[in-house]
Amino acid sequence: RRVDHDLEELAEQDIHAHNSEYFLATVLDAAWGVTDRLTLSAQLPFVRRDGLREAEHGHEGGVHDHAEVAALGNVSGIGDASLLAKFRIAGSGSSGFSALGGVKLPTGATRKRSLQGDRLETEHQPGTGSWDLYLGAAAGTRIGPLQVDASLLYQFSGKGSQETRLGDRLQAGVALSRRFGPTNDHLEAHSDHGHASWDAFLEVTAEWEGRQRVAGLIEVESGGTAVWLQPGLRHNTAGGFSVGAAVGVPVWQDIRLSHPENYVRV
């Protein structure tokens, strides 16, 4: 969302800002129900950023020259895998309360280079090189025809590659969903095998990211907060498969200047 002129102005204020055309994430997820209460899961992402650009000051005789925008190119690769455990503390069926915990592993690429041959900063790499800890909780219940779900997950970021510690992250959300088609209150929300159905849902999520540190120095203009509104539809086939889509728009955001504001996500 930032043109070159915007990036140049920020660079002249010593704000290290960037922009990209879009970000794509594809995630392979495997889960195992160890018991009726304990579920273990693993996630492996593949990420891609297109059209990455940033502006930096030039130097001539030790004095800052006019800032120039560099096209860094496209970045893609395997990201950091995550291992998660969910333990149901109370409830059964579509209602209950669960605790969440896990760890993010440094499996992603951290040595991707720009079009100029320079190693990209850690925040632009597919992987971070850090071990991170996850802690959170999830709850859900049925109210008449509606399913209400809420979750909260906090990520404690560790020190990664290039002496970089990305900011901690917090994700919290509340979702309402309504099923159209055959239902069975004794089954889980996605287990109505033998009958096709549709789900309409509306989700509100809040996402916070703390400031990052590079070589021990805090980047003051990194991180921020956004609140998203995401309506969507999901079709559940009689064979047990489902396909869905949602469009998210930020209804409020306070993103610091090193990152562009959010526009839309699908």
C-alpha positions in Angstrom: 0.0 0.0 0.0 3.0 2.3 0.1 4.4 4.0 -2.9 8.2 4.7 -3.3 7.8 8.3 -2.1 6.2 7.1 1.2 9.1 4.8 1.8 11.7 7.5 1.0 10.1 9.9 3.4 10.1 7.4 6.2 13.8 6.4 5.5 14.8 10.1 5.8 13.2 10.1 9.3 15.5 7.1 10.1 12.4 4.7 10.1 13.3 1.4 8.5 10.1 0.8 6.6 9.2 -1.7 3.9 6.2 -2.8 1.7 5.2 -6.0 -0.2 2.5 -6.7 -2.7 1.0 -9.7 -0.8 1.8 -12.5 1.6 0.7 -16.1 0.9 0.8 -18.9 3.5 0.0 -22.6 2.9 0.0 -24.8 5.9 0.1 -28.6 6.2 -1.5 -29.7 9.4 -1.7 -33.1 11.0 -3.6 -33.9 14.2 -3.9 -37.0 16.4 -6.6 -37.5 19.1 -4.5 -39.3 21.7 -7.5 -39.6 24.1 -10.9 -38.0 24.3 -9.3 -35.1 26.0 -5.8 -34.7 24.5 -5.1 -33.7 20.9 -1.6 -33.4 19.5 -1.0 -31.5 16.2 1.9 -30.4 14.0 1.9 -27.6 11.4 4.4 -26.9 8.6 4.0 -23.7 6.6 5.2 -22.7 3.2 5.3 -18.9 2.8 5.8 -16.4 0.0 6.2 -12.6 -0.1 6.0 -10.9 -3.5 7.2 -7.5 -4.5 9.2 -6.7 -1.3 10.6 -3.1 -1.3 12.4 -0.9 1.2 14.1 2.4 1.3 17.5 3.2 2.8 19.7 6.3 3.1 22.6 6.5 0.8 26.0 7.7 2.2 28.4 10.1 0.7 31.3 11.5 2.7 29.8 10.2 5.9 26.7 12.2 5.4 23.2 10.9 4.7 22.2 11.3 1.1 18.7 11.2 -0.3 16.9 7.9 0.4 16.4 5.4 -2.4 14.0 2.6 -2.7 15.4 -0.9 -3.5 13.3 -3.7 -5.0 14.3 -6.7 -3.0 12.3 -9.2 -5.0 10.2 -12.2 -4.1 10.9 -14.5 -1.0 9.5 -18.0 -0.6 10.3 -21.2 1.3 9.5 -23.6 4.1 8.6 -21.8 7.3 8.9 -22.7 11.0 7.1 -25.8 12.1 4.9 -25.8 15.2 4.0 -28.6 17.6 0.8 -28.0 19.7 -1.1 -29.8 22.4 -4.8 -29.2 23.3 -6.1 -30.6 26.5 -9.9 -30.5 27.2 -10.3 -29.5 30.8 -14.1 -29.5 30.9 -17.1 -30.2 28.6 -18.0 -32.7 25.9 -19.3 -32.6 22.3 -19.4 -29.1 20.9 -19.1 -27.4 24.3 -16.0 -27.2 26.5 -12.9 -25.5 27.7 -9.4 -26.4 26.7 -5.8 -25.4 27.5 -3.3 -25.0 24.7 0.5 -25.2 24.7 3.3 -25.8 22.2 6.6 -24.8 20.6 7.7 -23.3 17.3 10.8 -24.9 15.8 13.5 -23.2 13.8 12.9 -25.3 10.6 12.5 -22.5 8.1 15.0 -20.9 5.7 16.9 -18.0 7.2 19.5 -17.2 4.4 17.4 -16.0 1.5 18.9 -13.1 -0.4 17.6 -10.0 -2.2 18.0 -9.3 -5.9 21.1 -7.3 -5.0 22.6 -10.4 -3.3 22.3 -9.2 0.3 21.0 -11.5 3.0 17.4 -10.4 3.9 16.6 -9.3 7.4 15.1 -12.0 9.7 11.6 -10.6 9.6 11.5 -11.1 5.8 12.9 -14.6 5.8 10.6 -17.7 5.6 11.9 -18.8 9.0 13.1 -16.9 12.1 15.8 -19.2 13.5 14.2 -19.0 16.9 12.5 -21.4 19.4 9.2 -19.9 20.5 6.7 -21.0 23.2 2.9 -21.0 22.8 0.4 -20.8 25.6 -3.3 -20.3 25.3 -6.9 -21.4 25.9 -10.0 -22.1 23.9 -13.7 -22.4 24.7 -16.9 -23.2 22.9 -20.6 -23.8 23.5 -23.9 -24.1 21.6 -26.6 -21.5 22.1 -29.7 -22.6 20.3 -28.8 -22.9 16.6 -25.5 -21.0 17.0 -22.1 -22.3 17.9 -20.0 -19.8 19.8 -16.2 -20.3 20.0 -13.4 -18.2 21.5 -9.7 -18.6 21.7 -6.5 -16.9 22.9 -2.9 -17.8 22.0 0.3 -16.0 23.2 3.6 -16.6 21.4 6.8 -15.9 23.4 9.5 -15.1 20.8 13.0 -16.3 21.3 16.3 -15.0 19.8 16.7 -16.1 16.2 19.1 -15.6 13.3 21.1 -12.4 12.8 20.8 -11.5 16.5 17.1 -10.8 16.0 14.3 -11.3 18.4 11.0 -10.7 16.7 8.2 -9.3 18.9 5.9 -11.5 21.0 2.5 -12.1 19.5 -1.0 -12.4 20.9 -4.0 -13.6 18.9 -7.6 -13.6 20.4 -10.9 -14.2 18.6 -14.6 -14.9 19.0 -16.6 -16.6 16.3 -20.3 -17.3 15.7 -21.3 -20.1 13.3 -24.7 -21.4 12.1 -25.1 -24.8 10.4 -27.7 -25.2 7.6 -28.6 -28.8 6.8 -28.9 -32.0 8.9 -27.5 -31.5 12.4 -26.9 -33.8 15.3 -26.3 -32.2 18.7 -24.5 -35.3 19.9 -21.7 -35.0 17.3 -18.9 -32.6 16.9 -19.5 -29.6 14.7 -17.5 -31.1 11.7 -18.5 -34.8 12.1 -22.0 -34.9 10.5 -20.8 -37.6 8.0 -23.4 -39.0 5.7 -25.1 -35.6 5.1 -24.0 -32.5 3.3 -24.3 -29.1 5.1 -23.3 -25.5 5.0 -21.9 -23.3 7.8 -22.0 -19.5 7.8 -19.7 -17.9 10.3 -18.6 -14.5 11.5 -15.3 -14.0 13.4 -13.8 -11.0 15.2 -10.1 -11.4 15.9 -7.6 -9.1 17.6 -3.9 -9.5 16.8 -1.0 -7.7 18.7 2.7 -7.9 17.9 5.4 -6.4 20.1 8.5 -4.5 19.1 11.4 -6.5 17.7 15.0 -6.3 18.8 18.0 -6.5 16.5 21.5 -6.8 18.1 19.9 -5.8 21.4 18.4 -2.6 20.1 14.6 -2.1 20.1 13.1 -1.0 16.8 10.6 1.5 18.2 8.5 1.7 15.0 7.9 -2.1 14.7 4.9 -4.1 15.8 1.3 -2.9 16.3 -2.3 -4.0 16.8 -5.2 -4.8 14.5 -8.8 -5.9 14.9 -10.3 -7.9 12.0 -13.9 -8.7 11.0 -14.1 -11.9 9.0 -17.4 -13.3 7.5 -17.2 -16.6 5.6 -18.9 -19.8 4.4 -18.0 -23.5 4.6 -19.4 -26.5 2.8 -19.2 -29.9 4.5 -19.6 -32.8 2.1 -21.3 -36.1 2.9 -17.9 -37.8 2.6 -16.4 -35.8 5.5 -14.5 -33.2 3.5 -15.0 -29.5 3.9 -14.1 -26.4 1.9 -14.5 -22.8 3.0 -13.6 -19.2 2.3 -13.6 -16.0 4.4 -12.7 -12.4 3.7 -11.2 -10.3 6.5 -11.1 -6.5 6.7 -9.5 -4.5 9.5 -12.1 -2.5 11.5 -9.4 -0.9 13.7 -5.6 -0.9 13.5 -2.6 0.8 15.1 0.4 -0.4 13.0 3.7 1.3 13.7 5.5 2.9 10.8 8.0 0.2 9.9 5.1 -1.9 8.5 2.3 -0.9 6.2 -1.3 -0.9 7.4 -3.4 -3.9 6.6 -5.8 -3.7 3.7 -7.6 -7.0 3.2 -7.0 -10.8 3.6 -8.7 -13.8 2.1 
